[in-house]
Amino acid sequence: MAWALLFVAGLLEVGWSIGMKFTEGFTRLWPSVFTVAGIAASMLLLAQASRTLPIGTAYGVWVGIGAAGAATVGMAVLGEPATAARIFFIALLLVAVVGLKATSGH
C-alpha cells in the first residue's frame, strides 16, 4: 500500500509542479488554489508512505517521479526542448527510481 501511496504522491507532484507554471507567480486564483491543494495532498501521501518505507527511499522515489514526470510533460505538452541529452537524463532518473525501489527491502 505504501508504494501505491508514494506513486500517487509522485503523480501529484508532477501536477503541482506543472500547475505552478499556470499560477503566474501565484497571482491567478484558481491555478494557485489547485497547485497548493496538489502540494498538500502530495506531501500528505508522501508522509503516509514514509511511515512504512525508509525516508531516503520514499523521498528519492517521490522526487524522481516528480522530476521525470514534469520534464516529460514539459516536453510533450508545453513545447520545451526534447533533446537527446534531456531524454537520456530522464531515463537515468527513472533507472535510479527503480533502483531505489528494488533495494529498499520492502
RAMO-V209330 format. One record per residue. N is the residue number from 0. RES is the residue in one small letter. SS is DSSP state (A for helix, B for strand, O for the rest). OMEGA is omega in whole degrees, 0 to 359 (none if undefined). D_LAST is the distance of its C-alpha to the last C-alpha in Angstrom with 1 decimal. Layout:
N;RES;SS;OMEGA;D_LAST  N;RES;SS;OMEGA;D_LAST
This chain:
0;m;O;181;10.7  1;a;A;180;9.3  2;w;A;178;9.0  3;a;A;177;12.5  4;l;A;180;13.8  5;l;A;178;12.8  6;f;A;178;14.5  7;v;A;177;17.5  8;a;A;178;17.7  9;g;A;177;17.9  10;l;A;176;20.6  11;l;A;177;22.4  12;e;A;175;22.5  13;v;A;181;24.2  14;g;A;183;26.6  15;w;A;178;27.6  16;s;A;175;28.0  17;i;A;179;30.3  18;g;A;180;31.9  19;m;A;179;33.0  20;k;A;184;35.3  21;f;A;178;37.1  22;t;A;184;37.6  23;e;O;180;40.1  24;g;O;182;39.2  25;f;O;177;38.4  26;t;O;178;42.1  27;r;O;190;41.5  28;l;A;189;40.7  29;w;A;173;38.6  30;p;A;178;36.5  31;s;A;179;35.8  32;v;A;181;35.0  33;f;A;179;32.4  34;t;A;179;30.9  35;v;A;177;30.6  36;a;A;177;29.1  37;g;A;177;26.5  38;i;A;182;25.7  39;a;A;181;25.4  40;a;A;180;23.3  41;s;A;179;20.9  42;m;A;179;20.6  43;l;A;178;20.2  44;l;A;175;17.3  45;l;A;180;15.7  46;a;A;178;16.4  47;q;A;180;14.9  48;a;A;183;11.6  49;s;O;173;11.7  50;r;O;181;12.3  51;t;O;184;8.6  52;l;O;173;7.1  53;p;O;185;9.0  54;i;A;179;12.4  55;g;A;178;13.0  56;t;A;183;10.2  57;a;A;182;11.0  58;y;A;179;14.7  59;g;A;179;14.7  60;v;A;180;13.3  61;w;A;179;15.7  62;v;A;181;18.6  63;g;A;178;18.0  64;i;A;181;18.2  65;g;A;182;21.1  66;a;A;180;23.0  67;a;A;180;22.8  68;g;A;180;23.6  69;a;A;179;26.4  70;a;A;180;27.9  71;t;A;178;27.8  72;v;A;178;29.4  73;g;A;180;31.9  74;m;A;186;32.9  75;a;A;188;33.0  76;v;O;188;34.6  77;l;O;175;36.1  78;g;O;176;37.9  79;e;O;184;36.2  80;p;O;179;36.8  81;a;O;181;34.6  82;t;O;178;35.3  83;a;A;180;33.7  84;a;A;179;32.4  85;r;A;180;30.6  86;i;A;177;29.1  87;f;A;183;28.0  88;f;A;172;26.3  89;i;A;177;24.5  90;a;A;178;23.2  91;l;A;175;22.2  92;l;A;181;20.3  93;l;A;175;18.4  94;v;A;179;17.7  95;a;A;178;16.3  96;v;A;179;14.0  97;v;A;178;12.7  98;g;A;177;12.5  99;l;A;179;10.4  100;k;A;183;7.8  101;a;A;184;8.2  102;t;O;184;8.2  103;s;O;182;5.5  104;g;O;179;3.8  105;h;O;none;0.0
